[in-house]
Amino acid sequence: MDRKLALVTGASAGIGAAFARIFASHGYDLALTARRGDRLEALATEIHHRYGVETLTVTADLAEPEAPGQILDHLTAHGRAIDALINNAGYGLGGTYADSLWSDQAAFIQVMMTAPSELAHRVLDGMRERKFGRIINVASLAGLLPGSSGHTLYGATKAYMIRFSQSLHVELAGDGIHVTALCPGLTYSEFHDANGTRAQFSAAVPTWMWQGADEVAATGYEAVEANRAICIPGAPNKAIAALVKAIPDDWALALMDSQSARLRKG
């Protein structure tokens, strides 16, 4: 195949679907994976007809430890190797840590940290051999902010993805592989519908704080092409990250606590 192949996880909606369209518009064939096979097939058909690229779909649940290997084995069986990896799959797990089941938290860690780390590890040898690669790890502005009550591991896993991306960015300098942690703030997608927080966030957060999935993905694509280790889309999000970095940690933690309490009240 002459065209490069981009693997997008969590591709069935939101930022993942937006990334799929952007990479296709730049001439990449696509491998799309998510849990919802019907949504994947519809997106694959749309993109194939619109951009004329090959689209492969793999229905998989990254909460299952064997899923990363199965996804890549499926693509190998089709004679394809990964040139761009977009680790986008993710969700929010509501409630407080002590009041949740460990099995739910363990599955969350598998999806948010272990699976993307494994996928990156498995594709790196081929990227280094070909002297070309693009890895986008979709993190979050939450990974740059102090923790808050509820959704306990969300910010922690996103902070991990940011540091992981920075280390890969440095390690792979000179290998032709670009690595970027994309850190969006509030984004119009199905994320808040899935975890039941749409009403609270819509009531408490002004519209100018939100960005569209297409805008976020386009910014991420530009950042990885420019080989920037961290990308924070949107001026308000950049300002928040800079403010939190500038003030003492205990002030920032108190501010986050008051903001999260306000959101919980709606």
MARPA-675077 format. One line per 3 residues: number of its first residue (from 1); their letters; for each residue x, y, z of C-alpha. Coordinates in Angstrom, 3 decimals. Example, Ala and Ser with C-alpha at 12.3 -4.5 7.8 and 13.67 -1.06 7.14 Angstrom:
BEGIN
1 = as = 12.300:-4.500:7.800 ~ 13.670:-1.060:7.140;
REM end
This chain:
BEGIN
1 = mdr = 0.000:0.000:0.000 ~ 1.262:3.473:-0.870 ~ -0.950:5.271:1.638;
4 = kla = -0.097:5.415:5.299 ~ -2.481:3.936:7.883 ~ -3.858:5.713:10.947;
7 = lvt = -5.367:3.726:13.827 ~ -7.986:5.665:15.804 ~ -9.352:4.233:19.036;
10 = gas = -12.729:5.350:20.335 ~ -13.496:6.301:16.749 ~ -17.279:5.906:16.758;
13 = agi = -18.089:9.473:17.857 ~ -16.757:12.795:19.116 ~ -13.061:13.609:18.916;
16 = gaa = -12.233:10.130:17.606 ~ -14.574:10.457:14.629 ~ -13.240:13.956:13.991;
19 = far = -9.668:12.633:13.955 ~ -10.688:9.899:11.524 ~ -12.037:12.465:9.070;
22 = ifa = -8.991:14.733:9.417 ~ -6.445:11.964:8.808 ~ -8.493:10.703:5.846;
25 = shg = -8.551:14.228:4.410 ~ -4.737:14.158:4.505 ~ -4.591:10.910:2.546;
28 = ydl = -4.340:8.307:5.300 ~ -6.128:4.993:5.151 ~ -7.927:4.304:8.410;
31 = alt = -8.263:1.566:10.986 ~ -11.160:2.418:13.259 ~ -11.884:0.692:16.540;
34 = arr = -14.531:1.114:19.236 ~ -17.140:-0.962:21.034 ~ -20.058:0.045:18.798;
37 = gdr = -19.661:-1.820:15.546 ~ -22.674:-0.293:13.817 ~ -21.387:3.233:14.427;
40 = lea = -17.931:2.258:13.177 ~ -19.302:0.779:9.957 ~ -21.404:3.871:9.271;
43 = lat = -18.393:6.154:9.804 ~ -16.123:3.937:7.699 ~ -18.610:3.977:4.814;
46 = eih = -19.006:7.748:5.016 ~ -15.251:8.371:5.016 ~ -14.551:5.889:2.221;
49 = hry = -17.099:7.521:-0.072 ~ -16.008:11.044:0.827 ~ -12.228:10.656:0.688;
52 = gve = -11.657:7.468:-1.298 ~ -9.373:5.913:1.312 ~ -9.431:2.348:2.604;
55 = tlt = -11.256:1.959:5.914 ~ -10.871:-1.054:8.174 ~ -12.975:-1.540:11.299;
58 = vta = -12.288:-3.595:14.403 ~ -14.980:-3.838:17.060 ~ -13.178:-4.161:20.385;
61 = dla = -13.464:-3.215:24.045 ~ -10.155:-1.891:25.372 ~ -11.240:-2.822:28.899;
64 = epe = -10.364:-6.391:27.876 ~ -6.599:-6.950:28.300 ~ -6.295:-8.924:25.074;
67 = apg = -7.932:-6.212:22.931 ~ -4.795:-4.257:21.868 ~ -3.128:-7.404:20.579;
70 = qil = -6.280:-8.551:18.796 ~ -6.675:-5.185:17.067 ~ -3.111:-5.162:15.755;
73 = dhl = -3.227:-8.845:14.799 ~ -6.341:-8.100:12.723 ~ -4.537:-5.319:10.862;
76 = tah = -1.428:-7.469:10.344 ~ -3.653:-10.148:8.811 ~ -4.768:-7.494:6.298;
79 = gra = -1.138:-6.713:5.494 ~ -1.156:-3.306:7.177 ~ 1.155:-1.593:9.667;
82 = ida = 0.390:1.478:11.771 ~ 1.930:4.795:10.737 ~ -0.210:6.999:12.994;
85 = lin = -1.755:6.047:16.338 ~ -4.475:8.168:17.883 ~ -5.113:6.951:21.425;
88 = nag = -8.492:8.583:21.913 ~ -10.704:5.977:23.611 ~ -11.843:7.024:27.053;
91 = ygl = -14.718:7.811:29.363 ~ -15.518:9.240:32.781 ~ -16.227:7.097:35.815;
94 = ggt = -18.435:9.059:38.189 ~ -18.718:8.919:41.936 ~ -16.096:8.882:44.650;
97 = yad = -13.301:6.337:44.883 ~ -14.355:4.640:48.121 ~ -17.953:4.270:46.971;
100 = slw = -17.079:2.576:43.674 ~ -16.296:-1.024:42.806 ~ -12.645:-1.877:42.298;
103 = sdq = -13.574:-3.873:39.203 ~ -14.903:-0.666:37.637 ~ -11.741:1.242:38.565;
106 = aaf = -9.520:-1.548:37.241 ~ -11.348:-1.537:33.898 ~ -10.990:2.248:33.807;
109 = iqv = -7.210:2.014:34.299 ~ -7.029:-0.629:31.562 ~ -8.799:1.615:29.044;
112 = mmt = -7.231:4.929:30.017 ~ -3.611:3.913:30.691 ~ -2.686:0.301:29.986;
115 = aps = -4.261:-0.133:26.537 ~ -2.859:3.092:25.008 ~ 0.560:2.362:26.487;
118 = ela = 0.522:-1.150:25.038 ~ -0.632:0.007:21.620 ~ 2.155:2.589:21.479;
121 = hrv = 4.737:0.001:22.538 ~ 3.575:-2.500:19.926 ~ 3.684:-0.039:16.988;
124 = ldg = 6.978:1.674:17.795 ~ 9.320:-0.929:16.276 ~ 7.662:-0.581:12.880;
127 = mre = 7.610:3.200:13.068 ~ 11.308:3.306:13.941 ~ 12.152:0.917:11.118;
130 = rkf = 10.253:3.102:8.616 ~ 11.572:6.341:10.185 ~ 8.061:7.726:10.330;
133 = gri = 5.345:7.814:12.950 ~ 2.692:9.986:14.513 ~ 1.275:9.335:17.991;
136 = inv = -1.451:11.481:19.498 ~ -2.435:10.651:23.062 ~ -5.714:12.378:23.856;
139 = asl = -5.234:13.550:27.417 ~ -7.167:16.420:28.989 ~ -6.815:19.811:30.604;
142 = agl = -7.765:17.864:33.761 ~ -4.334:16.229:33.623 ~ -2.726:19.638:34.176;
145 = lpg = -5.007:20.670:37.047 ~ -5.189:19.640:40.706 ~ -7.439:16.727:41.584;
148 = ssg = -11.046:17.218:42.587 ~ -13.688:15.238:44.403 ~ -15.331:12.600:42.221;
151 = htl = -14.105:11.087:38.950 ~ -11.073:10.323:41.103 ~ -8.812:8.587:38.593;
154 = yga = -9.742:10.690:35.552 ~ -7.276:13.524:36.104 ~ -4.664:11.056:37.358;
157 = tka = -4.813:8.941:34.199 ~ -4.688:12.032:32.004 ~ -1.651:13.332:33.896;
160 = ymi = -0.018:9.971:33.228 ~ -0.756:10.287:29.497 ~ 0.816:13.739:29.417;
163 = rfs = 4.043:12.628:31.111 ~ 4.120:9.442:29.039 ~ 3.819:11.502:25.852;
166 = qsl = 6.559:13.901:26.934 ~ 8.953:11.026:27.610 ~ 8.219:9.379:24.254;
169 = hve = 8.606:12.754:22.550 ~ 12.144:13.041:23.950 ~ 13.104:9.384:23.478;
172 = lag = 12.073:9.324:19.822 ~ 13.669:12.607:18.774 ~ 15.570:11.925:15.569;
175 = dgi = 13.581:8.805:14.690 ~ 11.008:10.626:12.550 ~ 8.282:9.892:15.115;
178 = hvt = 6.227:12.776:16.464 ~ 4.414:12.384:19.805 ~ 1.844:14.832:21.171;
181 = alc = -0.375:14.891:24.240 ~ -3.589:16.677:23.288 ~ -5.170:18.343:26.321;
184 = pgl = -8.650:19.630:25.449 ~ -10.967:21.277:27.908 ~ -14.738:21.008:27.686;
187 = tys = -15.669:19.612:24.278 ~ -19.031:19.060:22.625 ~ -19.172:15.274:22.297;
190 = efh = -20.942:12.316:23.887 ~ -18.537:12.255:26.842 ~ -20.777:14.099:29.306;
193 = dan = -23.884:12.275:28.103 ~ -22.236:8.919:28.747 ~ -21.255:9.728:32.331;
196 = gtr = -24.463:11.576:33.178 ~ -22.967:15.025:33.774 ~ -24.373:16.911:30.786;
199 = aqf = -26.974:18.845:32.785 ~ -24.538:19.934:35.498 ~ -21.855:21.136:33.086;
202 = saa = -24.305:22.837:30.729 ~ -25.829:24.784:33.621 ~ -22.569:25.725:35.306;
205 = vpt = -20.194:26.420:32.387 ~ -20.634:29.292:29.891 ~ -20.803:28.409:26.208;
208 = wmw = -17.550:30.218:25.392 ~ -15.687:27.604:27.440 ~ -16.749:24.803:25.091;
211 = qga = -15.092:23.725:21.845 ~ -16.278:21.503:19.020 ~ -14.738:18.080:18.450;
214 = dev = -13.680:19.046:14.907 ~ -11.813:22.102:16.202 ~ -10.034:20.084:18.894;
217 = aat = -8.998:17.346:16.477 ~ -7.749:19.829:13.869 ~ -5.599:21.527:16.503;
220 = gye = -4.238:18.143:17.568 ~ -3.346:17.199:14.001 ~ -1.474:20.465:13.496;
223 = ave = 0.374:19.965:16.790 ~ 1.604:16.452:16.009 ~ 2.743:17.519:12.556;
226 = anr = 4.696:20.334:14.219 ~ 6.006:17.788:16.767 ~ 4.822:19.672:19.838;
229 = aic = 4.913:17.547:22.997 ~ 1.820:19.154:24.553 ~ -1.096:20.878:22.859;
232 = ipg = -3.786:22.764:24.775 ~ -6.537:23.840:22.360 ~ -8.278:27.158:22.929;
235 = apn = -7.219:30.401:24.599 ~ -9.408:29.919:27.726 ~ -7.872:26.507:28.383;
238 = kai = -4.351:27.852:27.906 ~ -5.134:30.632:30.388 ~ -6.492:28.174:32.972;
241 = aal = -3.421:25.936:32.668 ~ -1.085:28.930:33.016 ~ -2.980:30.271:36.044;
244 = vka = -2.908:26.955:37.890 ~ 0.808:26.613:37.182 ~ 1.504:30.108:38.475;
247 = ipd = -0.308:29.998:41.819 ~ 0.656:27.940:44.898 ~ -0.535:24.346:44.913;
250 = dwa = -2.770:24.732:47.956 ~ -4.525:27.707:46.358 ~ -5.056:25.776:43.144;
253 = lal = -6.388:22.762:45.054 ~ -8.833:24.938:47.002 ~ -9.987:26.587:43.782;
256 = mds = -10.583:23.212:42.132 ~ -12.487:21.995:45.180 ~ -14.845:24.983:45.091;
259 = qsa = -15.368:24.660:41.333 ~ -16.101:20.944:41.504 ~ -18.567:21.548:44.355;
262 = rlr = -20.339:24.139:42.212 ~ -20.556:21.694:39.319 ~ -21.946:18.945:41.549;
265 = kg = -24.690:21.322:42.664 ~ -25.427:22.230:39.049;
REM end
